[in-house]
Amino acid sequence: MHLPSFLTTAAGWLAGLLFAAIGLVNVFWGNDALFGVFLVGLALLFFPPVNRLLQQKTGFAIPVFVKLLGAAFIIWASLGVGELPQKIDLMLQSF
């Protein structure tokens, strides 16, 4: 595996884990569990094995610019509209 491939794979795993965590916070500590489930579903598209499976089954891979737009949407929706910092505070208080 050469360096760009390693970096894109690592970035996919990191983004997928981060966005899945944001989605789970919204599922369990948010006021809209369906929004959290939606975010977890979007997060799946960032994981490299899901991309490989999608490409094998459909012949279509998600372009990088679509992933970047999806990442921007998740960040905007969770930080701005979804009030993620307040939900994280609520989560930490429950422990």
Contact map, one row per residue, 1 for C-alpha under 8 A:
11101100000000000000000000000000000000000000000000000000000000000000000000000000000000000000000
11111100000000000000000000000000000000000000000000000000000000000000000000000000000000000000000
11111110000000000000000000000000000000000000000000000000000000000000000000000000000000000000000
01111111000000000000000000000000000000000000000000000000000000000000000000000000000000000000000
11111111100000000000000000000000000000000000000000000000000000000000000000000000000000000000000
11111111110000000000000000000000000000000000000000000000000000000000000000000000000000000000000
00111111111000000000000000000000000000000000000000000000000000000000000000000000000000000000000
00011111111100000000000000000000000000000000000000000000000000000000000000000000000000000000000
00001111111110000000000000000000000000000000000100000000000000000000000000000000000000000000000
00000111111111000000000000000000000000000000000000000000000000000000000000000000000000000000000
00000011111111100000000000000000000000000000000000000000000000000000000000000000000000000000000
00000001111111110000000000000000000000000000011100000000000000000000000000000000000000000000000
00000000111111111000000000000000000000000000011100000000000000000000000000000000000000000000000
00000000011111111100000000000000000000000000000000000000000000000000000000000000000000000000000
00000000001111111110000000000000000000000010011000000000000000000000001000000000000000000000000
00000000000111111111000000000000000000000011111000000000000000000000000000000000000000000000000
00000000000011111111100000000000000000000010000000000000000000000000000000000000000000000000000
00000000000001111111110000000000000000000000000000000000000000000000000000000000000000000000000
00000000000000111111111000000000000000110110000000000000000000000000000001000000000000000000000
00000000000000011111111100000000000000111011000000000000000000000000000000000000000000000000000
00000000000000001111111110000000000000010000000000000000000000000000000000000000000000000000000
00000000000000000111111111000000000100110000000000000000000000000000000000000100000100000000000
00000000000000000011111111100000001111110000000000000000000000000000000000000000000000000000000
00000000000000000001111111110000000110010000000000000000000000000000000000000000000000000000000
00000000000000000000111111111100000100000000000000000000000000000000000000000000000000110010000
00000000000000000000011111111111101110000000000000000000000000000000000000000000010100100000000
00000000000000000000001111111111111110000000000000000000000000000000000000000000000000000000000
00000000000000000000000111111100100000000000000000000000000000000000000000000000000000000000000
00000000000000000000000011111110000000000000000000000000000000000000000000000000000000110110000
00000000000000000000000011111111100100000000000000000000000000000000000000000000000000100000000
00000000000000000000000001101111100000000000000000000000000000000000000000000000000000000000000
00000000000000000000000001100111111100000000000000000000000000000000000000000000000000000000000
00000000000000000000000001110111111110000000000000000000000000000000000000000000000000000000000
00000000000000000000000000100001111111000000000000000000000000000000000000000000000000000000000
00000000000000000000001001100001111111100000000000000000000000000000000000000000000000000000000
00000000000000000000011111100101111111110000000000000000000000000000000000000000000000000000000
00000000000000000000001101100000111111111000000000000000000000000000000000000000000000000000000
00000000000000000000001000000000011111111100000000000000000000000000000000000000000000000000000
00000000000000000011011000000000001111111110000000000000000000000000000001000000000000000000000
00000000000000000011111100000000000111111111000000000000000000000000000000000000000000000000000
00000000000000000001000000000000000011111111100000000000000000000000000000000000000000000000000
00000000000000000010000000000000000001111111110000000000000000000000010000000000000000000000000
00000000000000111011000000000000000000111111111000000000000000000000000000000000000000000000000
00000000000000010001000000000000000000011111111001000000000000000000000000000000000000000000000
00000000000000010000000000000000000000001111111101100000000000000000000000000000000000000000000
00000000000110110000000000000000000000000111111101100000000000000010000000000000000000000000000
00000000000110110000000000000000000000000011111111100000000000000000000000000000000000000000000
00000000100110000000000000000000000000000000111111110000000000000000000000000000000000000000000
00000000000000000000000000000000000000000000001111111000000000000000000000000000000000000000000
00000000000000000000000000000000000000000001111111111100000000000000000000000000000000000000000
00000000000000000000000000000000000000000000111111111110000011000000000000000000000000000000000
00000000000000000000000000000000000000000000000111111111000010000000000000000000000000000000000
00000000000000000000000000000000000000000000000011111111100000000000000000000000000000000000000
00000000000000000000000000000000000000000000000001111111111110000000000000000000000000000000000
00000000000000000000000000000000000000000000000000111111111110000000000000000000000000000000000
00000000000000000000000000000000000000000000000000011111111100000000000000000000000000000000000
00000000000000000000000000000000000000000000000000001111111000000000000000000000000000000000000
00000000000000000000000000000000000000000000000000000111111100000000000000000000000000000000000
00000000000000000000000000000000000000000000000000000111111110000000000000000000000000000000000
00000000000000000000000000000000000000000000000000000111011111000000000000000000000000000000000
00000000000000000000000000000000000000000000000000110110001111100000000000000000000000000000000
00000000000000000000000000000000000000000000000000100000000111110110000000000000000000000000000
00000000000000000000000000000000000000000000000000000000000011111110000000000000000000000000000
00000000000000000000000000000000000000000000000000000000000001111111000000000000000000000000000
00000000000000000000000000000000000000000000000000000000000000111111100000000000000000000000000
00000000000000000000000000000000000000000000000000000000000001111111110000000000000000000000000
00000000000000000000000000000000000000000000010000000000000001111111111000000000000000000000000
00000000000000000000000000000000000000000000000000000000000000011111111100000000000000000000000
00000000000000000000000000000000000000000000000000000000000000001111111110000000000000000000000
00000000000000000000000000000000000000000100000000000000000000000111111111000000000000000000000
00000000000000100000000000000000000000000000000000000000000000000011111111100000000000000000000
00000000000000000000000000000000000000000000000000000000000000000001111111110000000000000000000
00000000000000000000000000000000000000000000000000000000000000000000111111111000000000000000000
00000000000000000010000000000000000000100000000000000000000000000000011111111100000000000000000
00000000000000000000000000000000000000000000000000000000000000000000001111111111000000000000000
00000000000000000000000000000000000000000000000000000000000000000000000111111111100000000000000
00000000000000000000000000000000000000000000000000000000000000000000000011111111110000000000000
00000000000000000000010000000000000000000000000000000000000000000000000001111111111100000000000
00000000000000000000000000000000000000000000000000000000000000000000000000111111111110000000000
00000000000000000000000000000000000000000000000000000000000000000000000000111111111100000000000
00000000000000000000000000000000000000000000000000000000000000000000000000011111111000000000000
00000000000000000000000001000000000000000000000000000000000000000000000000001111111100000000000
00000000000000000000000000000000000000000000000000000000000000000000000000000111111111100000000
00000000000000000000010001000000000000000000000000000000000000000000000000000111011111110000000
00000000000000000000000000000000000000000000000000000000000000000000000000000010001111111000000
00000000000000000000000000000000000000000000000000000000000000000000000000000000001111111100000
00000000000000000000000011001100000000000000000000000000000000000000000000000000001111111110000
00000000000000000000000010001000000000000000000000000000000000000000000000000000000111111111000
00000000000000000000000000000000000000000000000000000000000000000000000000000000000011111111100
00000000000000000000000000001000000000000000000000000000000000000000000000000000000001111111110
00000000000000000000000010001000000000000000000000000000000000000000000000000000000000111111111
00000000000000000000000000000000000000000000000000000000000000000000000000000000000000011111111
00000000000000000000000000000000000000000000000000000000000000000000000000000000000000001111111
00000000000000000000000000000000000000000000000000000000000000000000000000000000000000000111111
00000000000000000000000000000000000000000000000000000000000000000000000000000000000000000011111
